[in-house]
Amino acid sequence: MSVLKCSNVSFSFGNRTILEDASFVMQKGEHIGLIGLNGEGKSTFIKMITGELTPDNGKIEWAKRITTGYLDQYTNLTKGKTIREVLREAFDYMYNLEREMNELYEKMCDCTEEEMNQYMEDAGEIASELESSGFYSIDATIEEAANGLGLGDLGLDRDVTALSGGQRSKVLLTKLILQKPMILILDEPTNFLDEEQVNWLKNYLQNYENAFLLVSHDISFLNDVVNVIYHMEDGTLTRYTGNYDKYMEMYEIERRNQNIAYEKQQKEIKDLQEFINKNKARVATTDLAKSRQRRLDKMEIIDKAKEQIKPTFKFKECGASGKFVFSCENLVIGYNEPLSKPITLNIERGERVLFKGANGIGKSTLLKTLLNQIKPLSGTCKMDYNIHYGYFAQEEEYSKNTAHEEIWNQYPAMTNAEVRGALAACGLTKDKIESLMCVLSGGEAAKVRLCKIMLTECNTLVLDEPTNHLDVLAKEALKEALLQFKGTIVLVCHENDFYKDVVTRIEDCEKWTTKIL
């Protein structure tokens, strides 16, 4: 039984085709991974099936009486509410039932015997439904889910406006899970989760009885939770049964077969054309030549399999820094209150250090303190006088510039062609180079930010979750660039497959934190 069916769907944005005559089916209980390179339109497709956008052509049909829950990368939270209040919104329908039951009890104070019997019956049904739905243990349910995704450490009575973007994403994900919709739609849910929280979500999705649609570039995560892959490429959606590894196996076979068929057809076209050219002018063979020409005209041309364009990342290097790039003595980090115990730490020239630990314990704050963007609460933090660094922040507000302006404003000495060439090397197409930063996908915006770093000569890279939003090819290219970089690297990342070959030392930030884990 299908719970969602998209038939011959087309959608264009400006002069760019996102989908063309595409079809998609979600069967009951299927765990689907939606994959594709940055900018192919995965988030746009989700907005269409959730009703936020209307397709130009085609039909999108949901089964009747289906409830859906959608985790958007960029959903906002209501200002002034606590985490607990937001999570309780997942149970609004239960609170409405309780309110209705209490109103029935009030009516019983002044009613006829017949009305009393009806009120008692209705109230009893509601009470039974509330009990079976776990209404009387809501707070315990909220705390269990919140702790699983790391919100308990933040304090459930904390105002959501005080949270970072990653923490807000975790609140929304927790609320969605508590709502228990029939269909889950998740857009890059692991981006702001640490390894422990990713494992919690992985276990939850593995045991999820209903269907879900997941957009993710985390290959390991996809392999563990999905049983169907839809690949989005050049406006088409192609279905594959199995996890990501199975999809890759089938995809490569298809590409190989297509290229074999292409080469075979090209040879046939060449032979036919040569025969026609030789024989069309001779009276004895002109009919044969015309026959070959008709055959050539009717031939359905096979295209060569499209080569996926991999970005080229390369960091410019400059003269070496001193021996100790960063030196911390009894450093305590934080804003209004300490996030760490005293930290004594040295990072030497050429080291590749990973800061690892649960989200919310201050890894990003530590990086900003090392770079003197935040003052220590106490202790000292020294940065070498000869350091030239490139810094990739985990979160950055999108400007109102185009991608082209974003680069040119920072590097006005570059020519127009040089700016375009730099962005193109990072994997942005002509239309994306001219697009506003605020309309680019998360992965495309990350490529622009990386491009800015790569145009600066540096001997130290400080990268805070650089793989968030990047597609598979971009991650591979970034990993290769980091392996080639000869300077110092300070990295925060939760993807083991990415960092395991890059770093030479791992610092566990949980040993410094003041939070109870």
Helices and strands as residue ranges (DSSP letters): E 2-13, E 16-27, E 31-35, H 42-49, E 57-62, E 68-71, H 83-88, G 89-91, H 92-107, H 113-132, G 135-137, H 138-148, G 160-162, H 165-179, E 183-187, H 195-206, E 211-215, H 219-225, E 228-233, E 236-241, H 244-279, G 283-285, H 286-298, E 324-332, E 343-348, E 352-356, H 363-370, E 378-383, E 389-392, H 403-410, H 416-425, H 430-433, G 437-439, H 442-454, E 460-464, H 472-484, E 488-492, H 496-499, E 505-508, G 509-511
